[in-house]
Amino acid sequence: MKQSSVIKIDPEIMGGEPCFIGTRVPVRTLLDYIEGGDTLDAFLEQYPTVSRIQAVALREQASESLLAAV
């Protein structure tokens, strides 16, 4: 099982797809919302098990990872 501060990858949860910790909501779902032009608020309204803190932390971790790779 791999884990960051907001993401859990566990073969027993959603077949190992990265999900927000404590939920069965795949991280990809948030990315799909943003790519589709929806707001973070729209995502959080649809998936109330994901907290705003988790969603913002994911964005921050993604930014840090991208910048570290440059």
The first five atom37 places (N, CA, C, CB, O) and aatype in JSON, in Angstrom:
{
  "aatype": [12, 11, 5, 15, 15, 19, 9, 11, 9, 3, 14, 6, 9, 12, 7, 7, 6, 14, 4, 13, 9, 7, 16, 1, 19, 14, 19, 1, 16, 10, 10, 3, 18, 9, 6, 7, 7, 3, 16, 10, 3, 0, 13, 10, 6, 5, 18, 14, 16, 19, 15, 1, 9, 5, 0, 19, 0, 10, 1, 6, 5, 0, 15, 6, 15, 10, 10, 0, 0, 19],
  "atom_mask": [
    [1, 1, 1, 1, 1],
    [1, 1, 1, 1, 1],
    [1, 1, 1, 1, 1],
    [1, 1, 1, 1, 1],
    [1, 1, 1, 1, 1],
    [1, 1, 1, 1, 1],
    [1, 1, 1, 1, 1],
    [1, 1, 1, 1, 1],
    [1, 1, 1, 1, 1],
    [1, 1, 1, 1, 1],
    [1, 1, 1, 1, 1],
    [1, 1, 1, 1, 1],
    [1, 1, 1, 1, 1],
    [1, 1, 1, 1, 1],
    [1, 1, 1, 0, 1],
    [1, 1, 1, 0, 1],
    [1, 1, 1, 1, 1],
    [1, 1, 1, 1, 1],
    [1, 1, 1, 1, 1],
    [1, 1, 1, 1, 1],
    [1, 1, 1, 1, 1],
    [1, 1, 1, 0, 1],
    [1, 1, 1, 1, 1],
    [1, 1, 1, 1, 1],
    [1, 1, 1, 1, 1],
    [1, 1, 1, 1, 1],
    [1, 1, 1, 1, 1],
    [1, 1, 1, 1, 1],
    [1, 1, 1, 1, 1],
    [1, 1, 1, 1, 1],
    [1, 1, 1, 1, 1],
    [1, 1, 1, 1, 1],
    [1, 1, 1, 1, 1],
    [1, 1, 1, 1, 1],
    [1, 1, 1, 1, 1],
    [1, 1, 1, 0, 1],
    [1, 1, 1, 0, 1],
    [1, 1, 1, 1, 1],
    [1, 1, 1, 1, 1],
    [1, 1, 1, 1, 1],
    [1, 1, 1, 1, 1],
    [1, 1, 1, 1, 1],
    [1, 1, 1, 1, 1],
    [1, 1, 1, 1, 1],
    [1, 1, 1, 1, 1],
    [1, 1, 1, 1, 1],
    [1, 1, 1, 1, 1],
    [1, 1, 1, 1, 1],
    [1, 1, 1, 1, 1],
    [1, 1, 1, 1, 1],
    [1, 1, 1, 1, 1],
    [1, 1, 1, 1, 1],
    [1, 1, 1, 1, 1],
    [1, 1, 1, 1, 1],
    [1, 1, 1, 1, 1],
    [1, 1, 1, 1, 1],
    [1, 1, 1, 1, 1],
    [1, 1, 1, 1, 1],
    [1, 1, 1, 1, 1],
    [1, 1, 1, 1, 1],
    [1, 1, 1, 1, 1],
    [1, 1, 1, 1, 1],
    [1, 1, 1, 1, 1],
    [1, 1, 1, 1, 1],
    [1, 1, 1, 1, 1],
    [1, 1, 1, 1, 1],
    [1, 1, 1, 1, 1],
    [1, 1, 1, 1, 1],
    [1, 1, 1, 1, 1],
    [1, 1, 1, 1, 1]
  ],
  "atom_positions": [
    [[0.83, -1.18, 0.0], [0.0, 0.0, 0.0], [0.88, 1.25, 0.0], [-0.95, 0.0, 1.21], [1.77, 1.39, 0.84]],
    [[0.62, 2.15, -0.94], [1.33, 3.42, -0.99], [0.4, 4.49, -0.47], [1.82, 3.74, -2.42], [-0.82, 4.41, -0.63]],
    [[0.99, 5.53, 0.15], [0.16, 6.57, 0.72], [0.91, 7.89, 0.77], [-0.31, 6.17, 2.11], [2.1, 7.92, 1.1]],
    [[0.23, 8.97, 0.45], [0.74, 10.31, 0.69], [-0.12, 10.87, 1.81], [0.69, 11.23, -0.61], [-0.83, 10.11, 2.48]],
    [[-0.07, 12.16, 2.03], [-0.88, 12.72, 3.11], [-2.37, 12.75, 2.78], [-0.4, 14.11, 3.44], [-3.19, 12.89, 3.68]],
    [[-2.73, 12.63, 1.51], [-4.15, 12.67, 1.13], [-4.56, 11.54, 0.19], [-4.47, 13.98, 0.49], [-5.76, 11.37, -0.06]],
    [[-3.62, 10.79, -0.33], [-3.92, 9.75, -1.31], [-3.55, 8.39, -0.73], [-3.17, 9.99, -2.64], [-2.52, 8.24, -0.07]],
    [[-4.41, 7.43, -0.98], [-4.12, 6.05, -0.58], [-4.25, 5.16, -1.81], [-5.07, 5.58, 0.57], [-5.23, 5.26, -2.56]],
    [[-3.28, 4.3, -2.0], [-3.33, 3.31, -3.07], [-3.32, 1.95, -2.39], [-2.12, 3.48, -4.08], [-2.32, 1.53, -1.8]],
    [[-4.45, 1.27, -2.5], [-4.61, -0.02, -1.83], [-5.36, -0.94, -2.8], [-5.38, 0.13, -0.47], [-6.45, -0.6, -3.25]],
    [[-4.79, -2.1, -3.11], [-5.45, -3.01, -4.05], [-6.85, -3.44, -3.59], [-4.6, -4.23, -4.26], [-7.66, -3.88, -4.4]],
    [[-7.14, -3.31, -2.31], [-8.45, -3.69, -1.77], [-9.49, -2.57, -1.93], [-8.31, -4.07, -0.3], [-10.67, -2.8, -1.7]],
    [[-9.04, -1.38, -2.31], [-9.96, -0.24, -2.47], [-9.92, 0.21, -3.93], [-9.58, 0.94, -1.51], [-8.88, 0.66, -4.42]],
    [[-11.04, 0.09, -4.6], [-11.18, 0.53, -6.0], [-10.09, -0.07, -6.9], [-11.12, 2.06, -6.08], [-9.62, 0.58, -7.82]],
    [[-9.72, -1.31, -6.61], [-8.75, -2.03, -7.44], [-7.37, -1.4, -7.47], [0.0, 0.0, 0.0], [-6.62, -1.61, -8.43]],
    [[-7.03, -0.63, -6.44], [-5.71, -0.02, -6.37], [-5.62, 1.35, -7.01], [0.0, 0.0, 0.0], [-4.53, 1.93, -7.08]],
    [[-6.74, 1.88, -7.49], [-6.72, 3.23, -8.06], [-6.47, 4.24, -6.93], [-8.07, 3.55, -8.8], [-7.04, 4.1, -5.85]],
    [[-5.63, 5.25, -7.16], [-5.39, 6.25, -6.12], [-6.69, 6.94, -5.71], [-4.36, 7.29, -6.61], [-7.41, 7.5, -6.54]],
    [[-6.97, 6.9, -4.4], [-8.19, 7.5, -3.86], [-7.83, 8.44, -2.72], [-9.18, 6.41, -3.38], [-6.77, 8.34, -2.11]],
    [[-8.75, 9.35, -2.45], [-8.59, 10.2, -1.27], [-8.7, 9.32, -0.04], [-9.64, 11.36, -1.25], [-9.59, 8.47, 0.04]],
    [[-7.81, 9.53, 0.93], [-7.81, 8.74, 2.16], [-9.17, 8.83, 2.85], [-6.69, 9.23, 3.11], [-9.76, 9.9, 2.95]],
    [[-9.64, 7.68, 3.31], [-10.9, 7.62, 4.04], [-12.13, 7.62, 3.15], [0.0, 0.0, 0.0], [-13.25, 7.68, 3.64]],
    [[-11.92, 7.55, 1.83], [-13.03, 7.54, 0.89], [-12.8, 6.47, -0.17], [-13.2, 8.94, 0.23], [-11.76, 5.8, -0.19]],
    [[-13.77, 6.32, -1.03], [-13.62, 5.47, -2.21], [-13.68, 6.35, -3.45], [-14.73, 4.37, -2.25], [-14.04, 5.89, -4.54]],
    [[-13.33, 7.62, -3.29], [-13.36, 8.59, -4.39], [-11.99, 8.64, -5.05], [-13.78, 10.01, -3.88], [-11.02, 9.07, -4.43]],
    [[-11.9, 8.21, -6.3], [-10.62, 8.27, -7.01], [-10.15, 9.71, -7.22], [-10.73, 7.55, -8.35], [-10.95, 10.61, -7.49]],
    [[-8.86, 9.9, -7.1], [-8.25, 11.21, -7.36], [-8.57, 11.65, -8.79], [-6.72, 11.16, -7.13], [-8.77, 12.84, -9.05]],
    [[-8.62, 10.71, -9.71], [-8.91, 11.01, -11.11], [-10.24, 11.75, -11.25], [-8.95, 9.71, -11.94], [-10.4, 12.57, -12.16]],
    [[-11.19, 11.49, -10.36], [-12.48, 12.15, -10.43], [-12.34, 13.66, -10.27], [-13.42, 11.6, -9.36], [-12.97, 14.43, -11.0]],
    [[-11.52, 14.09, -9.32], [-11.28, 15.53, -9.15], [-10.61, 16.09, -10.39], [-10.42, 15.8, -7.9], [-10.99, 17.16, -10.87]],
    [[-9.63, 15.4, -10.91], [-8.94, 15.87, -12.11], [-9.9, 15.99, -13.29], [-7.78, 14.93, -12.47], [-9.82, 16.94, -14.06]],
    [[-10.8, 15.02, -13.42], [-11.79, 15.07, -14.49], [-12.72, 16.27, -14.34], [-12.61, 13.77, -14.52], [-13.07, 16.92, -15.32]],
    [[-13.12, 16.56, -13.11], [-13.96, 17.73, -12.86], [-13.25, 19.01, -13.3], [-14.34, 17.82, -11.38], [-13.83, 19.83, -14.01]],
    [[-12.01, 19.16, -12.88], [-11.25, 20.38, -13.19], [-11.03, 20.47, -14.7], [-9.89, 20.39, -12.44], [-11.21, 21.54, -15.29]],
    [[-10.64, 19.37, -15.32], [-10.42, 19.36, -16.78], [-11.7, 19.7, -17.53], [-9.9, 18.0, -17.23], [-11.65, 20.29, -18.61]],
    [[-12.85, 19.32, -16.97], [-14.13, 19.58, -17.6], [-14.64, 21.0, -17.37], [0.0, 0.0, 0.0], [-15.71, 21.36, -17.86]],
    [[-13.88, 21.79, -16.64], [-14.26, 23.18, -16.41], [-15.12, 23.39, -15.17], [0.0, 0.0, 0.0], [-15.59, 24.5, -14.92]],
    [[-15.32, 22.34, -14.39], [-16.09, 22.48, -13.16], [-15.22, 23.08, -12.06], [-16.67, 21.13, -12.72], [-14.0, 23.08, -12.15]],
    [[-15.88, 23.57, -11.04], [-15.17, 24.18, -9.92], [-14.89, 23.15, -8.83], [-15.98, 25.35, -9.34], [-15.48, 22.07, -8.8]],
    [[-13.99, 23.5, -7.96], [-13.71, 22.66, -6.79], [-14.97, 22.54, -5.96], [-12.54, 23.25, -5.95], [-15.26, 21.46, -5.44]],
    [[-15.72, 23.61, -5.82], [-16.96, 23.56, -5.04], [-17.96, 22.56, -5.63], [-17.6, 24.95, -4.97], [-18.64, 21.85, -4.89]],
    [[-18.05, 22.5, -6.96], [-18.96, 21.54, -7.6], [-18.53, 20.11, -7.27], [-18.99, 21.76, -9.13], [-19.37, 19.26, -6.98]],
    [[-17.22, 19.86, -7.32], [-16.71, 18.53, -6.98], [-17.03, 18.2, -5.53], [-15.19, 18.46, -7.22], [-17.53, 17.11, -5.25]],
    [[-16.74, 19.12, -4.62], [-16.96, 18.87, -3.19], [-18.44, 18.67, -2.88], [-16.41, 20.02, -2.36], [-18.78, 17.9, -1.98]],
    [[-19.3, 19.35, -3.6], [-20.73, 19.17, -3.4], [-21.17, 17.77, -3.83], [-21.52, 20.24, -4.17], [-22.0, 17.14, -3.18]],
    [[-20.6, 17.3, -4.91], [-20.95, 15.97, -5.43], [-20.32, 14.85, -4.61], [-20.53, 15.85, -6.89], [-20.89, 13.77, -4.51]],
    [[-19.15, 15.1, -4.02], [-18.41, 14.08, -3.26], [-18.12, 14.6, -1.86], [-17.08, 13.69, -3.99], [-16.98, 14.97, -1.56]],
    [[-19.12, 14.64, -1.0], [-18.96, 15.22, 0.33], [-18.02, 14.46, 1.26], [-20.3, 15.32, 0.98], [-17.65, 14.97, 2.32]],
    [[-17.63, 13.24, 0.9], [-16.68, 12.51, 1.75], [-15.26, 13.03, 1.58], [-16.72, 11.02, 1.43], [-14.39, 12.72, 2.4]],
    [[-15.01, 13.82, 0.53], [-13.71, 14.45, 0.33], [-13.78, 15.84, 0.94], [-13.31, 14.5, -1.2], [-14.68, 16.62, 0.62]],
    [[-12.83, 16.16, 1.8], [-12.83, 17.49, 2.43], [-12.1, 18.5, 1.54], [-12.17, 17.43, 3.82], [-11.27, 18.13, 0.7]],
    [[-12.43, 19.75, 1.73], [-11.73, 20.82, 1.01], [-10.24, 20.75, 1.33], [-12.32, 22.21, 1.39], [-9.41, 20.98, 0.44]],
    [[-9.89, 20.45, 2.55], [-8.47, 20.36, 2.94], [-7.77, 19.28, 2.12], [-8.34, 20.04, 4.46], [-6.65, 19.5, 1.66]],
    [[-8.41, 18.13, 1.93], [-7.81, 17.07, 1.13], [-7.63, 17.5, -0.32], [-8.67, 15.81, 1.19], [-6.57, 17.26, -0.91]],
    [[-8.63, 18.14, -0.89], [-8.56, 18.55, -2.3], [-7.48, 19.59, -2.52], [-9.91, 19.09, -2.76], [-6.74, 19.52, -3.5]],
    [[-7.38, 20.55, -1.61], [-6.35, 21.58, -1.74], [-4.97, 20.98, -1.52], [-6.61, 22.73, -0.74], [-4.02, 21.34, -2.22]],
    [[-4.85, 20.07, -0.56], [-3.56, 19.41, -0.32], [-3.12, 18.62, -1.54], [-3.65, 18.49, 0.91], [-1.93, 18.6, -1.86]],
    [[-4.05, 17.96, -2.21], [-3.71, 17.23, -3.43], [-3.14, 18.18, -4.48], [-4.95, 16.5, -3.99], [-2.12, 17.88, -5.1]],
    [[-3.8, 19.31, -4.66], [-3.32, 20.29, -5.64], [-1.92, 20.76, -5.27], [-4.28, 21.5, -5.71], [-1.06, 20.87, -6.14]],
    [[-1.68, 21.03, -4.01], [-0.36, 21.48, -3.57], [0.7, 20.4, -3.79], [-0.4, 21.88, -2.09], [1.8, 20.7, -4.24]],
    [[0.37, 19.15, -3.47], [1.32, 18.06, -3.68], [1.63, 17.87, -5.16], [0.78, 16.75, -3.09], [2.77, 17.62, -5.54]],
    [[0.61, 17.99, -5.99], [0.81, 17.85, -7.44], [1.72, 18.96, -7.95], [-0.54, 17.87, -8.18], [2.61, 18.72, -8.76]],
    [[1.48, 20.18, -7.48], [2.32, 21.3, -7.91], [3.77, 21.1, -7.49], [1.8, 22.61, -7.32], [4.69, 21.32, -8.28]],
    [[3.96, 20.68, -6.26], [5.32, 20.44, -5.75], [6.03, 19.34, -6.57], [5.27, 20.04, -4.24], [7.2, 19.47, -6.9]],
    [[5.31, 18.29, -6.88], [5.89, 17.19, -7.66], [6.28, 17.65, -9.05], [4.9, 16.02, -7.76], [7.36, 17.31, -9.55]],
    [[5.42, 18.42, -9.68], [5.72, 18.92, -11.02], [6.92, 19.86, -11.01], [4.51, 19.63, -11.61], [7.79, 19.77, -11.88]],
    [[6.96, 20.74, -10.04], [8.07, 21.7, -9.98], [9.39, 21.01, -9.64], [7.77, 22.8, -8.95], [10.44, 21.42, -10.12]],
    [[9.33, 19.96, -8.82], [10.53, 19.22, -8.47], [11.09, 18.47, -9.68], [10.24, 18.25, -7.32], [12.29, 18.21, -9.76]],
    [[10.21, 18.11, -10.61], [10.64, 17.35, -11.78], [11.27, 18.22, -12.85], [9.47, 16.62, -12.37], [11.91, 17.71, -13.78]],
    [[11.11, 19.53, -12.74], [11.63, 20.45, -13.76], [13.08, 20.73, -13.53], [10.84, 21.75, -13.77], [13.69, 21.49, -14.29]]
  ]
}
